[in-house]
Structure formats: C-alpha cells, structure tokens
Amino acid sequence: MFLLRLLLLMASAYLLYRLVRRFLPRSSSQELPRGGGASTPLVRCTQCATLIPPETAITRGEHSFCSENCRIASVR
C-alpha cells in the first residue's frame, strides 16, 4: 500500500511540475537562436587560421590576417 501511495505521489508531483512549466515564460537564455537569419561570411587568417569577419581583417593582396602580428609573422 505504501508503495502505491508513493508512486501516485510521484506521478502527481511530476504532472504538477509539467503543468507549472507550461505556463511559466521561458527565459531568453534558454531559447536557441533560430536559423534563417543572414549570416556573415568569415575569412580565415592566412597565418593562424582564425576565422574573422571580413570588415576587421587586414588584407594584403589575396591574403587576410586577423592582426598585425600575424601579418608580420607571415612575411618572415
């Protein structure tokens, strides 16, 4: 008899938990970003292979660099 009561109590607690979660608003940190947005193409640094936005890349000819240090290191 005790085991049946315990099982019913656990089932009702779970159902109550699910019911409460259904009506509570989700926080923005739990929501996953949806695909379909405009994605920015990234360029790869010639020296260290880091992916960077093209507007922050330092370009020399057809080579792109993430920093002056990588640009100088590739000359050596």
C-alpha positions in Angstrom: 0.0 0.0 0.0 2.8 2.4 0.9 4.5 1.8 -2.5 1.3 2.6 -4.4 0.9 5.9 -2.4 4.5 6.8 -3.1 4.0 6.1 -6.8 0.8 8.1 -7.0 2.5 11.0 -5.1 5.5 11.0 -7.5 3.2 10.9 -10.6 1.1 13.7 -9.3 4.2 15.8 -8.5 5.6 15.2 -12.0 2.3 16.2 -13.6 2.1 19.3 -11.4 5.7 20.2 -12.4 4.8 19.8 -16.1 1.7 21.9 -15.7 3.5 24.7 -14.0 6.3 24.7 -16.6 3.8 25.0 -19.4 2.5 28.3 -18.1 5.8 29.9 -17.0 7.5 32.1 -19.6 10.8 30.9 -20.8 13.9 33.0 -20.1 15.8 34.3 -23.1 18.9 32.3 -22.2 17.1 29.0 -22.8 15.8 29.9 -26.2 18.0 28.7 -29.1 18.7 31.1 -31.9 16.7 30.2 -35.0 18.4 29.6 -38.3 17.5 31.5 -41.4 19.0 34.8 -40.4 21.5 36.5 -42.5 24.9 35.0 -41.7 28.1 36.9 -42.3 30.7 35.0 -44.3 34.0 34.8 -42.4 37.6 34.8 -43.8 40.4 32.7 -42.5 43.7 34.3 -41.3 46.5 33.1 -43.5 48.9 32.8 -40.6 46.9 31.3 -37.7 43.7 30.1 -39.4 41.4 32.1 -37.1 38.0 32.9 -38.6 37.3 36.6 -38.6 34.7 39.0 -40.1 36.0 40.5 -43.4 35.5 44.0 -42.2 38.0 43.5 -39.4 40.5 41.6 -41.5 43.8 43.1 -42.6 44.2 42.2 -46.3 47.4 42.2 -48.3 46.7 41.1 -51.8 44.8 37.9 -51.6 45.9 37.1 -48.0 43.8 38.0 -45.0 45.2 38.4 -41.5 43.5 38.8 -38.1 46.2 41.1 -36.7 49.3 43.0 -37.5 51.3 40.3 -35.6 50.1 37.6 -38.0 50.8 39.8 -41.0 54.3 40.5 -39.8 54.9 36.8 -38.9 53.8 35.7 -42.4 56.4 38.0 -44.0 59.3 36.3 -42.2 
